[in-house]
Amino acid sequence: MTNPDSKTALTYGRWAVATLFFANGFLVGSWAPQIPVFLTRLDITEFTLGLLIVGFGIGALIAMPWCGWLIHRFGSRAVLRVFAFVCAFALLGIALVPNVWAAAVTLFLFGGLIGGMDVAMNTNAVAVEKKLRRAIMSSSHGFWSLGGFAGGAAGSLAIQQLGYLNHAVLATVVAVVLVVAASRYLISEDKPVTETPTKFGFPRSLAIYLTGIVALLSMVPEGAVLDWAALYIRQEFGSEIGVAGLAFAAFSATMAIMRFLGDGVRTRFGAVTTLRVSALVAAAGMLAAGLAPNDWAAIAAFAFCGFGTANMVPIAFSAAGNHPGDFSGAGLSTVTAMGYSGSLAAPSLIGFVGEHTGFGPVFVTLAVLLVVVALMAGLARAADMPAVQPAE
């Protein structure tokens, strides 16, 4: 039998978790071009859509702490396998909903599955980092962005050529194949998970919660591009859906490129400097998108924003997972939940404001949040510390 800690097993485990990051991003990216169709098909307003996406955020926020407890009890490998397989069918469920009430339930479940899978795969990536003794978090998130690009770009074309339902079926088939192929190669944590779940609780360190604020301020702009960029370009410039859907695809493509470079950049310049410069680049791109004179300029600005946004969330997650004195699942579930709370509060507010003022001013305002992240970059210092398992 192959040693689970052998170099070959760890290499397979590293690519397995990367594949699941890709699958998660692919599902989220495939949802982005479905949004304008979803809006029209159910005959709802932007504000109503925002409320439905709040349900997505609530689902994620409920699932994340619960998933953190499950990881502590059963390990990230087992939890990730279950969440990933069920999550693969979520987009098809959304495409089949007949009315707004069914949509609310389905988006709630979709959020819970995406959120739980997110915590589990990030925790598993931290376990791989600790066994390989090198950073892989940024490149793992790079695979998520690559999946988002593939889902967004292919989805826009597939919806135009085949229709939204056939697109959802194809996306589901791709996701299931990826999940099944990768799940058997996932690694487990070094030590068996303890049988006393009371030992796993909320982190005691204030730095974890401040890092959660950094994640929140980083994820609100990222989520805004996902949820509203296509609609912004279509409404503001009268673009076709095939062009509008390229906004998130371009954003994801540049994020993917920079995330694959991110581990090396972070090693060269340090997590604090990398986070600070990244936030300022993202702010400049978001500002340019909000002031863009045409659709292609807006798409280019979102792409530039992706270069900056790329490593902000991975650095925050790595800092939480490697913070001394806390079980990595506790820190990650807390920071991830705080980050995703932006998905709970922001969509309805952005939809309400965008419906009355247009989305341009919203993106300009989001640039200010990214400047705040630059000012808080010192919290990322824990990401440069050697990963150490907490003492039993």
Steps between C-alpha positions, in 0.01 A plus 500: 500500500626848415621705793251791532789732589723391210609757246282339232190499722558862601545602137173330407335661802624843397352461150181344636420799720596732210248316280226556757590869520457505121165320524371743763606798289352340188158469667508859629624628162226306322243672721618849398373495136179335619414806713358729224294206365390415853384862549296499179364145533354560846399860414659652810676830575864551586401559862310171515799325347713661769271358769524155342878525502475594868352152542814364336706689759286377790544143382876546486518663844297222659701224333850636568520474882315167484748381236787611726360276777460209254861543388616490860295184557553308175788670317504726195533211253169333589309828532636637172406186307135518611453874454671499159288217358167648605609850395561378144122476445409843644516704176261259327260546789508877454434469127192286569328725758151605381438802724658744742420294812668189364790722393538629856529147642734383225734797531508450878610139449746601228658751738527240775664247271743750348584641844553161664710380210701823518595448866580132446721550195690789659559293813620211287734738313649611835557132585684456168708813571605361836598161360680638195651783708437757229225743406231383258205716609526772233542251217210294639285810480648547153329178398176641645540809281587285199181305564308828530641615167414169331150501646432864415645505148367161390170569674433823312555327166310186601195697611492692172542189286323227701274675750531541875367153593733305270786713631411401858491130407842516334651694793365238742654214302839673497484570875403142590786354292753734665377425853491123458845494337664712773333378819690171536840676505430757774733481800403489866637710785814381679324392819164335554237755585430499871182348636426803717335763281479737795871557456420664167340838550523858390857633478622697799728737310374846403729485196284224351192722509686798358626271224136408445424868440777508238340196334159666511623825342682293236206276415230767471659652185573152363138400553377824347679416174346151504145611574470837328773559238312325217179688583693830530652462154176385342291782646756782492631437148227289338740211438395149397512229765799338330699821554359575846595155626863567412535743794520228763688272259771764445513575873541127575765455228730769638440376854602152388823627339598701807405226743725251326780754549382595849687243709828611346415869532407455864822310568704775330334810650316369807129470567460854640650680199324269256163563663550877515603540136232255385226698673612827340511342153152356553371839615633667185333239279167522680506880475572481126214252449254731673609795281539304172369670182405175320458127550847391385666760722296367794597141420868604481467681835345194664787294358754742654312483830541122489879536506473680834218298653672171420708444813305695761266221612764221477735703721222561754411128504864393529552744788195353677592137435862548615428720801685354803291352778181434302379187323507592128136399448392743773688795359402424141132442570484827695685708241315337211163560666588863567614541142184347363290722724570756230299272272215532749498876550628638170281355221165646602659836584688508169183399314295769676756774437572382147132501413477869595840641409652250257786266587782736403492692832486168687827381348662836579395460864637146513841640401505679836455169686804364321707796621395407856638149440834656401504685832437174692765299315718456812257231620630268227833446679389160634489368141882522492542292817589130474191285517492327837236262626356610835610295798265227613 
